[in-house]
Amino acid sequence: MDTCSASGDGCACDRTSDRYPLTRKLCPAHYAQSRRGKPLTLIGARASKRREHSPCSFGGCERTVSAKGLCRAHCGQKSAGRPLTPVRRKRGSQDYQAMLRSGVVECLGCGESKPVSAYSPLNRAGGLRPYCKLCNSERVRLAQYNLTKDFLDRLLGRQEGRCAICGTVPSAGHRPLHIDHDHGCCAGARCCGACVRGLVCSNCNAYGLAWYEALPTELRTFDLLNDYLADPPAQRLRREPA
């Protein structure tokens, strides 16, 4: 009785000839890998067992590997062509009920413990949304413009927290800078993300840009707005190497 001779990086096959016909001293699965020119790897259940305790390769993710070095959630993001982002943490129902009784609930977004009044209701049964009102509003805004929090944070840092046109810094307690995009690309309520131009204050967004872009081309002679529209900060950020 012979044993499959496959060996490699973490690979040692124990399949024997009494159960699997060997070809060139390889079991059928490893022989197929060899024919395709692929490196010999663990097969089936052996690979699954080896992955059981391997952490996801996405930074900060403690979930176990499902495939391609990623957990099931991050593998799904990659397969869908989306950028990898942190996955919402899970918490047990008992922990959640205990927080409700105490009147203070931890937000799954910012991680801060806040009073129940800082959360919007989820249903008539008294459940609360897992994110506080501020974090939930930001999640809705990111989804509307098809952006990741990482990209928005980098863009805000690139603009030094200022309006990309007039340089105004929002006062504490006021609305954050607006996300400006090219309405010629996406005129509806949602945006593709690729046409996002920058972060601007409410005055520049509602009055400056809206008025200026409605003018005929020959009347658009304001250099400050022309410079912004010609090469907006979000487009410059996208051109940078990752």
Secondary structure as the mmCIF struct_conf table of DSSP 4:
data_model
#
loop_
_struct_conf.conf_type_id
_struct_conf.id
_struct_conf.beg_label_comp_id
_struct_conf.beg_label_asym_id
_struct_conf.beg_label_seq_id
_struct_conf.end_label_comp_id
_struct_conf.end_label_asym_id
_struct_conf.end_label_seq_id
STRN STRN1 THR A 3 THR A 3
STRN STRN2 SER A 7 GLY A 8
TURN_TY1_P TURN_TY1_P1 ASP A 9 GLY A 10
STRN STRN3 CYS A 11 ALA A 12
STRN STRN4 THR A 16 THR A 16
TURN_TY1_P TURN_TY1_P2 SER A 17 ARG A 19
BEND BEND1 TYR A 20 TYR A 20
STRN STRN5 THR A 23 THR A 23
TURN_TY1_P TURN_TY1_P3 ARG A 24 LYS A 25
STRN STRN6 LEU A 26 LEU A 26
HELX_RH_AL_P HELX_RH_AL_P1 PRO A 28 ARG A 35
TURN_TY1_P TURN_TY1_P4 ARG A 36 GLY A 37
HELX_LH_PP_P HELX_LH_PP_P1 LYS A 38 LEU A 40
HELX_RH_AL_P HELX_RH_AL_P2 GLY A 44 ARG A 51
TURN_TY1_P TURN_TY1_P5 GLU A 52 HIS A 53
HELX_LH_PP_P HELX_LH_PP_P2 SER A 54 SER A 54
STRN STRN7 PRO A 55 PRO A 55
HELX_LH_PP_P HELX_LH_PP_P3 CYS A 56 CYS A 56
BEND BEND2 SER A 57 PHE A 58
TURN_TY1_P TURN_TY1_P6 GLY A 59 GLY A 60
BEND BEND3 ARG A 63 ARG A 63
STRN STRN8 THR A 64 THR A 64
HELX_LH_PP_P HELX_LH_PP_P4 VAL A 65 VAL A 65
STRN STRN9 ALA A 67 ALA A 67
TURN_TY1_P TURN_TY1_P7 LYS A 68 GLY A 69
STRN STRN10 LEU A 70 LEU A 70
HELX_RH_AL_P HELX_RH_AL_P3 ARG A 72 SER A 79
TURN_TY1_P TURN_TY1_P8 ALA A 80 GLY A 81
HELX_LH_PP_P HELX_LH_PP_P5 ARG A 82 LEU A 84
HELX_LH_PP_P HELX_LH_PP_P6 PRO A 86 LYS A 90
HELX_RH_AL_P HELX_RH_AL_P4 SER A 93 SER A 102
TURN_TY1_P TURN_TY1_P9 GLY A 103 GLY A 103
STRN STRN11 VAL A 104 GLU A 106
TURN_TY1_P TURN_TY1_P10 LEU A 108 CYS A 110
STRN STRN12 SER A 113 PRO A 115
HELX_RH_3T_P HELX_RH_3T_P1 VAL A 116 ALA A 118
BEND BEND4 TYR A 119 TYR A 119
STRN STRN13 PRO A 121 PRO A 121
BEND BEND5 ASN A 123 ASN A 123
TURN_TY1_P TURN_TY1_P11 ARG A 124 ALA A 125
BEND BEND6 GLY A 126 GLY A 126
STRN STRN14 LEU A 128 LEU A 128
BEND BEND7 PRO A 130 TYR A 131
HELX_RH_AL_P HELX_RH_AL_P5 LYS A 133 TYR A 145
TURN_TY1_P TURN_TY1_P12 ASN A 146 ASN A 146
HELX_RH_AL_P HELX_RH_AL_P6 LYS A 149 ARG A 158
TURN_TY1_P TURN_TY1_P13 GLN A 159 GLY A 161
BEND BEND8 ARG A 162 ARG A 162
TURN_TY1_P TURN_TY1_P14 ALA A 164 CYS A 166
HELX_LH_PP_P HELX_LH_PP_P7 THR A 168 SER A 171
TURN_TY1_P TURN_TY1_P15 ALA A 172 GLY A 173
BEND BEND9 HIS A 174 HIS A 174
HELX_LH_PP_P HELX_LH_PP_P8 ARG A 175 LEU A 177
STRN STRN15 HIS A 178 HIS A 181
TURN_TY1_P TURN_TY1_P16 HIS A 183 CYS A 185
BEND BEND10 GLY A 188 ARG A 190
BEND BEND11 GLY A 193 GLY A 193
TURN_TY1_P TURN_TY1_P17 ALA A 194 CYS A 195
STRN STRN16 VAL A 196 VAL A 200
HELX_RH_AL_P HELX_RH_AL_P7 SER A 202 ASN A 203
HELX_RH_PI_P HELX_RH_PI_P1 CYS A 204 LEU A 209
HELX_RH_AL_P HELX_RH_AL_P8 ALA A 210 GLU A 213
TURN_TY1_P TURN_TY1_P18 ALA A 214 ALA A 214
BEND BEND12 LEU A 215 LEU A 215
HELX_RH_3T_P HELX_RH_3T_P2 THR A 217 LEU A 219
HELX_RH_AL_P HELX_RH_AL_P9 ASP A 223 ALA A 230
BEND BEND13 ASP A 231 ASP A 231
HELX_RH_AL_P HELX_RH_AL_P10 PRO A 233 ARG A 239
BEND BEND14 GLU A 240 GLU A 240
#
